[in-house]
Amino acid sequence: MSEDRNEAASKKATLYRMVTDEHVCPFGLKSKALLEREGWSVDDHWLTTREETDAFQEKHDVDTTPQTFIEGERIGGYDDLLEYFGKQVPDPEATSYRPIIAIFGTALLLALAISWAATGALFSLRTVEWFVAAAMCLLGLQKLKDLESFSNMFLNYDLLAQRKVRYAYVYPFAETGAGILMIAGALIWLAAPIALFIGTIGAVSVFKAVYIDRRELKCACAGGGSNVPLGFVSLTENLIMILMGIWMPLRMYVLQFY
């Protein structure tokens, strides 16, 4: 045990990071936490003014902080520290399905929560409907966060939006609104045709862009800032809207006779 403590004490890193009244560098905090997780004690130096930070950068001929030094050698910033410890460095341009997994996972949990609150049971046929409707709301919300970015990406492949640009701005409101009405089970005569319409146009557009034209595009399904590849996910989003657009009025029609 004493040997472990001695080894930890001998592993000492020096970190320079910006900490001012106006700004605490998040990458400095991440660097410190990473070093500590790796068993290093940290000699933590705060750069408390802009002038102090500029002087440090000029002295060490670096453009950014934080900067980590280990055994007198400058390792660099947070990404450099990740590489030093053999960890994966996030690539902001890399495609990822993580946003979609998070959205659909949250939608499922919301559907289960609504089902439990409304019926006292975790699962029923309505749970599936609530899941799809909640997913529509969450996907729509991602698009509404930045309409301009979404529309720029959406116009790359949506056939109707390419003819009527305003449709790119209407789509997120239509998807979110239809999802909310379907959760409530209200105005299905309005929500179902909207879902059926935008789902059909979307499915045809995605199928043409990906499977006929063989274009490699990013999907606007999770908003304009996502790196989700256009393809199966977006096609699935549109297909479930089509199914909901057909199923919801059909179910309500059948219930009238039972």
Secondary structure in CASP SS format (residue, H / E / C, confidence):
PFRMAT SS
TARGET T0000
AUTHOR 0000-0000-0000
METHOD secondary structure of the structure
MODEL  1
M C 1.00
S H 1.00
E H 1.00
D H 1.00
R H 1.00
N H 1.00
E H 1.00
A H 1.00
A H 1.00
S H 1.00
K C 1.00
K E 1.00
A E 1.00
T E 1.00
L E 1.00
Y E 1.00
R E 1.00
M E 1.00
V E 1.00
T C 1.00
D C 1.00
E C 1.00
H C 1.00
V E 1.00
C C 1.00
P H 1.00
F H 1.00
G H 1.00
L H 1.00
K H 1.00
S H 1.00
K H 1.00
A H 1.00
L H 1.00
L H 1.00
E H 1.00
R H 1.00
E C 1.00
G C 1.00
W C 1.00
S E 1.00
V E 1.00
D E 1.00
D E 1.00
H E 1.00
W E 1.00
L E 1.00
T C 1.00
T C 1.00
R H 1.00
E H 1.00
E H 1.00
T H 1.00
D H 1.00
A H 1.00
F H 1.00
Q H 1.00
E H 1.00
K H 1.00
H H 1.00
D C 1.00
V C 1.00
D C 1.00
T C 1.00
T C 1.00
P C 1.00
Q E 1.00
T E 1.00
F E 1.00
I E 1.00
E C 1.00
G C 1.00
E E 1.00
R E 1.00
I E 1.00
G E 1.00
G C 1.00
Y H 1.00
D H 1.00
D H 1.00
L H 1.00
L H 1.00
E H 1.00
Y H 1.00
F C 1.00
G C 1.00
K C 1.00
Q C 1.00
V C 1.00
P C 1.00
D C 1.00
P C 1.00
E C 1.00
A C 1.00
T C 1.00
S C 1.00
Y C 1.00
R H 1.00
P H 1.00
I H 1.00
I H 1.00
A H 1.00
I H 1.00
F H 1.00
G H 1.00
T H 1.00
A H 1.00
L H 1.00
L H 1.00
L H 1.00
A H 1.00
L H 1.00
A H 1.00
I H 1.00
S H 1.00
W H 1.00
A H 1.00
A H 1.00
T H 1.00
G C 1.00
A C 1.00
L C 1.00
F C 1.00
S C 1.00
L H 1.00
R H 1.00
T H 1.00
V H 1.00
E H 1.00
W H 1.00
F H 1.00
V H 1.00
A H 1.00
A H 1.00
A H 1.00
M H 1.00
C H 1.00
L H 1.00
L H 1.00
G H 1.00
L H 1.00
Q H 1.00
K H 1.00
L H 1.00
K C 1.00
D C 1.00
L H 1.00
E H 1.00
S H 1.00
F H 1.00
S H 1.00
N H 1.00
M H 1.00
F H 1.00
L C 1.00
N C 1.00
Y C 1.00
D C 1.00
L H 1.00
L H 1.00
A H 1.00
Q H 1.00
R H 1.00
K C 1.00
V C 1.00
R C 1.00
Y H 1.00
A H 1.00
Y H 1.00
V H 1.00
Y H 1.00
P H 1.00
F H 1.00
A H 1.00
E H 1.00
T H 1.00
G H 1.00
A H 1.00
G H 1.00
I H 1.00
L H 1.00
M H 1.00
I H 1.00
A H 1.00
G C 1.00
A C 1.00
L C 1.00
I H 1.00
W H 1.00
L H 1.00
A H 1.00
A H 1.00
P H 1.00
I H 1.00
A H 1.00
L H 1.00
F H 1.00
I H 1.00
G H 1.00
T H 1.00
I H 1.00
G H 1.00
A H 1.00
V H 1.00
S H 1.00
V H 1.00
F H 1.00
K H 1.00
A H 1.00
V H 1.00
Y H 1.00
I H 1.00
D C 1.00
R C 1.00
R C 1.00
E C 1.00
L C 1.00
K E 1.00
C C 1.00
A C 1.00
C C 1.00
A C 1.00
G C 1.00
G C 1.00
G C 1.00
S C 1.00
N C 1.00
V C 1.00
P E 1.00
L C 1.00
G C 1.00
F H 1.00
V H 1.00
S H 1.00
L H 1.00
T H 1.00
E H 1.00
N H 1.00
L H 1.00
I H 1.00
M H 1.00
I H 1.00
L H 1.00
M H 1.00
G H 1.00
I H 1.00
W H 1.00
M H 1.00
P H 1.00
L H 1.00
R H 1.00
M H 1.00
Y H 1.00
V H 1.00
L H 1.00
Q C 1.00
F C 1.00
Y C 1.00
END
